[in-house]
Amino acid sequence: MRDIIRSIRNVFFSMPSGMAVTFKHLFKKPVTLDYPAKKNEMSPRYRGLHYLERYDDGTERCVCCGLCASACPADAIYMEPQENEKGERSAKVYEINMIRCIFCGFCEEACPEEAIILGREYEFSEYDRDSFIYDKEKLLVDHPRKENRFKRILRRIRRVYGVPEANQ
């Protein structure tokens, strides 16, 4: 008898309250996102995939000073310098191990030439571990490149707080 009363109570009280929750959400806008077609907008402070910037004439900004590698708490950056016949320094080898990287942005803040920029991309999955070691060819941006608004914000912040402007 007790089971019959419990069943009747479920039919007349529990089921309508559950259906009320269902109908309440039935006519609301869905919160899911059609991912490949529409990408989620990330926070302005989000730090994603690394890039090595170039000057306006297409030459590399990185002078291989080693400040980004020394500022990296995860020790994810490896570099070897080289000099050309004019005596200008550049990176012969520049590698970032994305598996070790914690995306803290210290490398971006430490670079006096503003050569390394953390972009907005969050899709960089791979199938094997060796593909996560990004070398200089993978990191260098194409030339010419349109202006990045976050780069302008970073340069403005450096001017406000007294960090000297890098040679452009």
N, C-alpha and C positions, 0 to 999 in steps of 0.2 A: 504494500500500500504506500509505503514511504517513497518507493521508486516512482510510482505513478504520479504522486504529488510533485516530486522533483522534476519529472519530465514535463508536466503541465506548466510548472513555474518557468522552466527554461523556454518553453514555446511562447508563453505570453509575456515574459518580462526580459529575459536575456537576449533572445533573438531580435526583438524590436530595437533594443538598445544597440546591439551590434549593427543592425541594418541602418540605424540612424547615423552611426559613425561612417558607414559606407556611403550613404547618400550625401552626407555633409562634404565628403572629399570628392564626390563624383563630379561636381560642377566647378571645382577649383582648377586653376591653371596647373598643369603638371610641372613637377620640379625636376624631372629627368631632362637630360640634354642629349640631343641627337649628335653624339660625339664626333664622328669623322666629318660630318658636314658643318657642325657648329662647335667651336672650341670654347672652353671655359675661360673667362677673363680672369687673369691672375692679379693678385695684389700688386700695387706699385712697388712695393719693397721686395718682390720676388726676385731671386737670383737663379738663373738657369744656366744654360750651356755657355761655355767660355768662347771668346773670340779674341784674336790678335788683330788690332787695328792697323791701318796704314795711314800715311800722310796723304795729302791731296794729290801729290804727284805719283802715288802708287808705291812708294818705298815703305819698308817696314818701320813701324814706330819703335819696336823693341830694340834696345841697345844692350841687352843681356847683362844688366847690372846685378841681377841676382836678388833684388829686394823682394820680389814676389815669392821666390822660392824660400827665402829666409822667413818671410812673414806667414807662410802657410803652416798652420798647426798640424796638419795631417801629413806633411812632407810629401805632397802629391806632385810637385813640380820639379822637373829635372831639366837643366839647361847647360849647354856648352857654348862659350863665346867664340867668335872669330873676328878677324879684322880684314878689311879689304885693302886694296893698294892705296887708297886715300887716307887710311888710318881710322876709318869709321868702324865702330863695333856693331855687330849684329849677332843674332843667335844662329849658330850652326845647327844645334840640336835644341829643340824646345818641345818637351813632352809633358802632358798632364795626364795623370792616372785618374780617370773619372770614378773609378771604384773607391779610391781612397779619399777623394775630394769630399768635403763636407759642405761646400757651397756657402762658406762664411763670408766671402767677399774681401778678405784681408789682402789678397793678391791685388785686387782692383784698387784698393785704397793705398797700398804701398808703392804702386808703380808711379814714378815721377814723370814718365812720358805718356801716361794714360794709354798704354799699349794694350793692356788686357782689360776686356770688358766682359762682365757677366750679362748675357742676353736674357731674353724672355722665353726661350724655347724650353719646353718640358718633355718633348718627345725625342728621346735619344736612346731607345732600347736597342740592344744587340743580342745576337745569339751565342757569341762566344766571348770569353773574358779578354782576349787579346784586342778585340775591337774597341774596348773602352780606354785604351791608351791612345790619346789624341796627340798626333805629332804636329809640327809646324804647318804642314800642307793642309791638314784638316782644320786647323784653327784660324788660319789667315782668311780674312774676309775678301770677297771679290772686289775688284776695283773697276769702275767707280761704284760707290755705295751711297745710297741716300742717307741723309742725316738722321741720327738716332736721337730722339728727344730725351732719353734718359742720360745720354752722354752730356747733353747741354745742362741738365740739372746737376749732374756730378761736377762739371766744371764750375758752375755758379756757386755751389756749396764750397768748393775749394777756394774760390776767390773770397767768399765771405769770411771763412775761417782762417785766412792768411796763408794758405798753402800756395807756394809760387806756381804760376801758370807754366805748363810744359811748353817747350818749343814746338811751334806748329809749322 
